[in-house]
Amino acid sequence: MTTKDLVLAALFTAIIIVLGFIPPVTLAFIPVPITAQSMGVMLAGCIIGAKRGALAYVLLVVLVAVGLPVLSGGRGGLNVLVGPTGGYIFGWIIGTFVTGLIAERLVHDGQSAIKQMSGFFIASIVGGIGVVYLCGMPWLSLVAGTPFDKVLIGSLAFIPGDFVKAAIAMLAARAVMVGYPLLPAKV
Ligand SMILES: O=C(O)CCCC[C@@H]1SC[C@@H]2NC(=O)N[C@@H]21
């Protein structure tokens, strides 16, 4: 990890916190909000890559753990981390790492715009939706005592918004790739 890596990770932690200023949408049928902060998973993974992106979310979780109100709706504290949405929050770290790994492998300098954008979109869907849901849903079912099939059906409400987030992340990541590439090359 270089100083540049740390600075970029901290910058993305700040961006994720700012995304939290967008008020969350609470749903009656599932105790998990629709939040813009999950778009940070896709943005960080696609723009700064797996390790730096995951570190950005580790820093966010540390801030939450010490009680700072950095989650959407001004929430924070250990109680949130062990609550119904804790699995999604820890899933953000893993999801960002996977998003970054896929983006680093699929997207390179010199590819066509379509190839780069497809790579970012696939990375965002797999890491930012697939992995995050895989971590969040079983945890929610366990902690809230809600049958898994109900959690699964309730989670369908997040899908349209999360696809829009993936499209925004794809466009943003492509713009950064063109103007000021930060994504590490595949090792
Ligand atoms: O702020 C929290 O307590 C965590 C919220 C987790 C929200 C999950 S992330 C994936 C899915 N997409 C959303 O917009 N909301 C859920």
Ligand as a Chemical Component Dictionary entry (heavy atoms), coordinates in Angstrom:
data_LIG
# 
_chem_comp.id                   LIG 
_chem_comp.type                 NON-POLYMER 
_chem_comp.pdbx_formal_charge   0 
_chem_comp.three_letter_code    LIG 
# 
loop_
_chem_comp_atom.comp_id 
_chem_comp_atom.atom_id 
_chem_comp_atom.alt_atom_id 
_chem_comp_atom.type_symbol 
_chem_comp_atom.charge 
_chem_comp_atom.model_Cartn_x 
_chem_comp_atom.model_Cartn_y 
_chem_comp_atom.model_Cartn_z 
_chem_comp_atom.pdbx_ordinal 
LIG O1  O1  O 0 -27.415 1.465  5.959  1  
LIG C1  C1  C 0 -27.476 0.290  6.297  2  
LIG O2  O2  O 0 -27.792 -0.066 7.445  3  
LIG C2  C2  C 0 -27.168 -0.795 5.297  4  
LIG C3  C3  C 0 -28.168 -0.776 4.215  5  
LIG C4  C4  C 0 -28.010 -1.919 3.237  6  
LIG C5  C5  C 0 -28.899 -1.693 2.048  7  
LIG C6  C6  C 0 -28.873 -2.825 1.048  8  
LIG S1  S1  S 0 -27.373 -2.795 0.087  9  
LIG C7  C7  C 0 -28.083 -3.673 -1.228 10 
LIG C8  C8  C 0 -29.520 -3.243 -1.333 11 
LIG N1  N1  N 0 -29.642 -2.058 -2.134 12 
LIG C9  C9  C 0 -30.171 -1.046 -1.462 13 
LIG O3  O3  O 0 -30.408 0.082  -1.944 14 
LIG N2  N2  N 0 -30.438 -1.416 -0.215 15 
LIG C10 C10 C 0 -30.009 -2.778 0.041  16 
# 
loop_
_chem_comp_bond.comp_id 
_chem_comp_bond.atom_id_1 
_chem_comp_bond.atom_id_2 
_chem_comp_bond.value_order 
_chem_comp_bond.pdbx_ordinal 
LIG O1 C1  DOUB 1  
LIG C1 O2  SING 2  
LIG C1 C2  SING 3  
LIG C2 C3  SING 4  
LIG C3 C4  SING 5  
LIG C4 C5  SING 6  
LIG C5 C6  SING 7  
LIG C6 S1  SING 8  
LIG C6 C10 SING 9  
LIG S1 C7  SING 10 
LIG C7 C8  SING 11 
LIG C8 N1  SING 12 
LIG C8 C10 SING 13 
LIG N1 C9  SING 14 
LIG C9 O3  DOUB 15 
LIG C9 N2  SING 16 
LIG N2 C10 SING 17 
# 
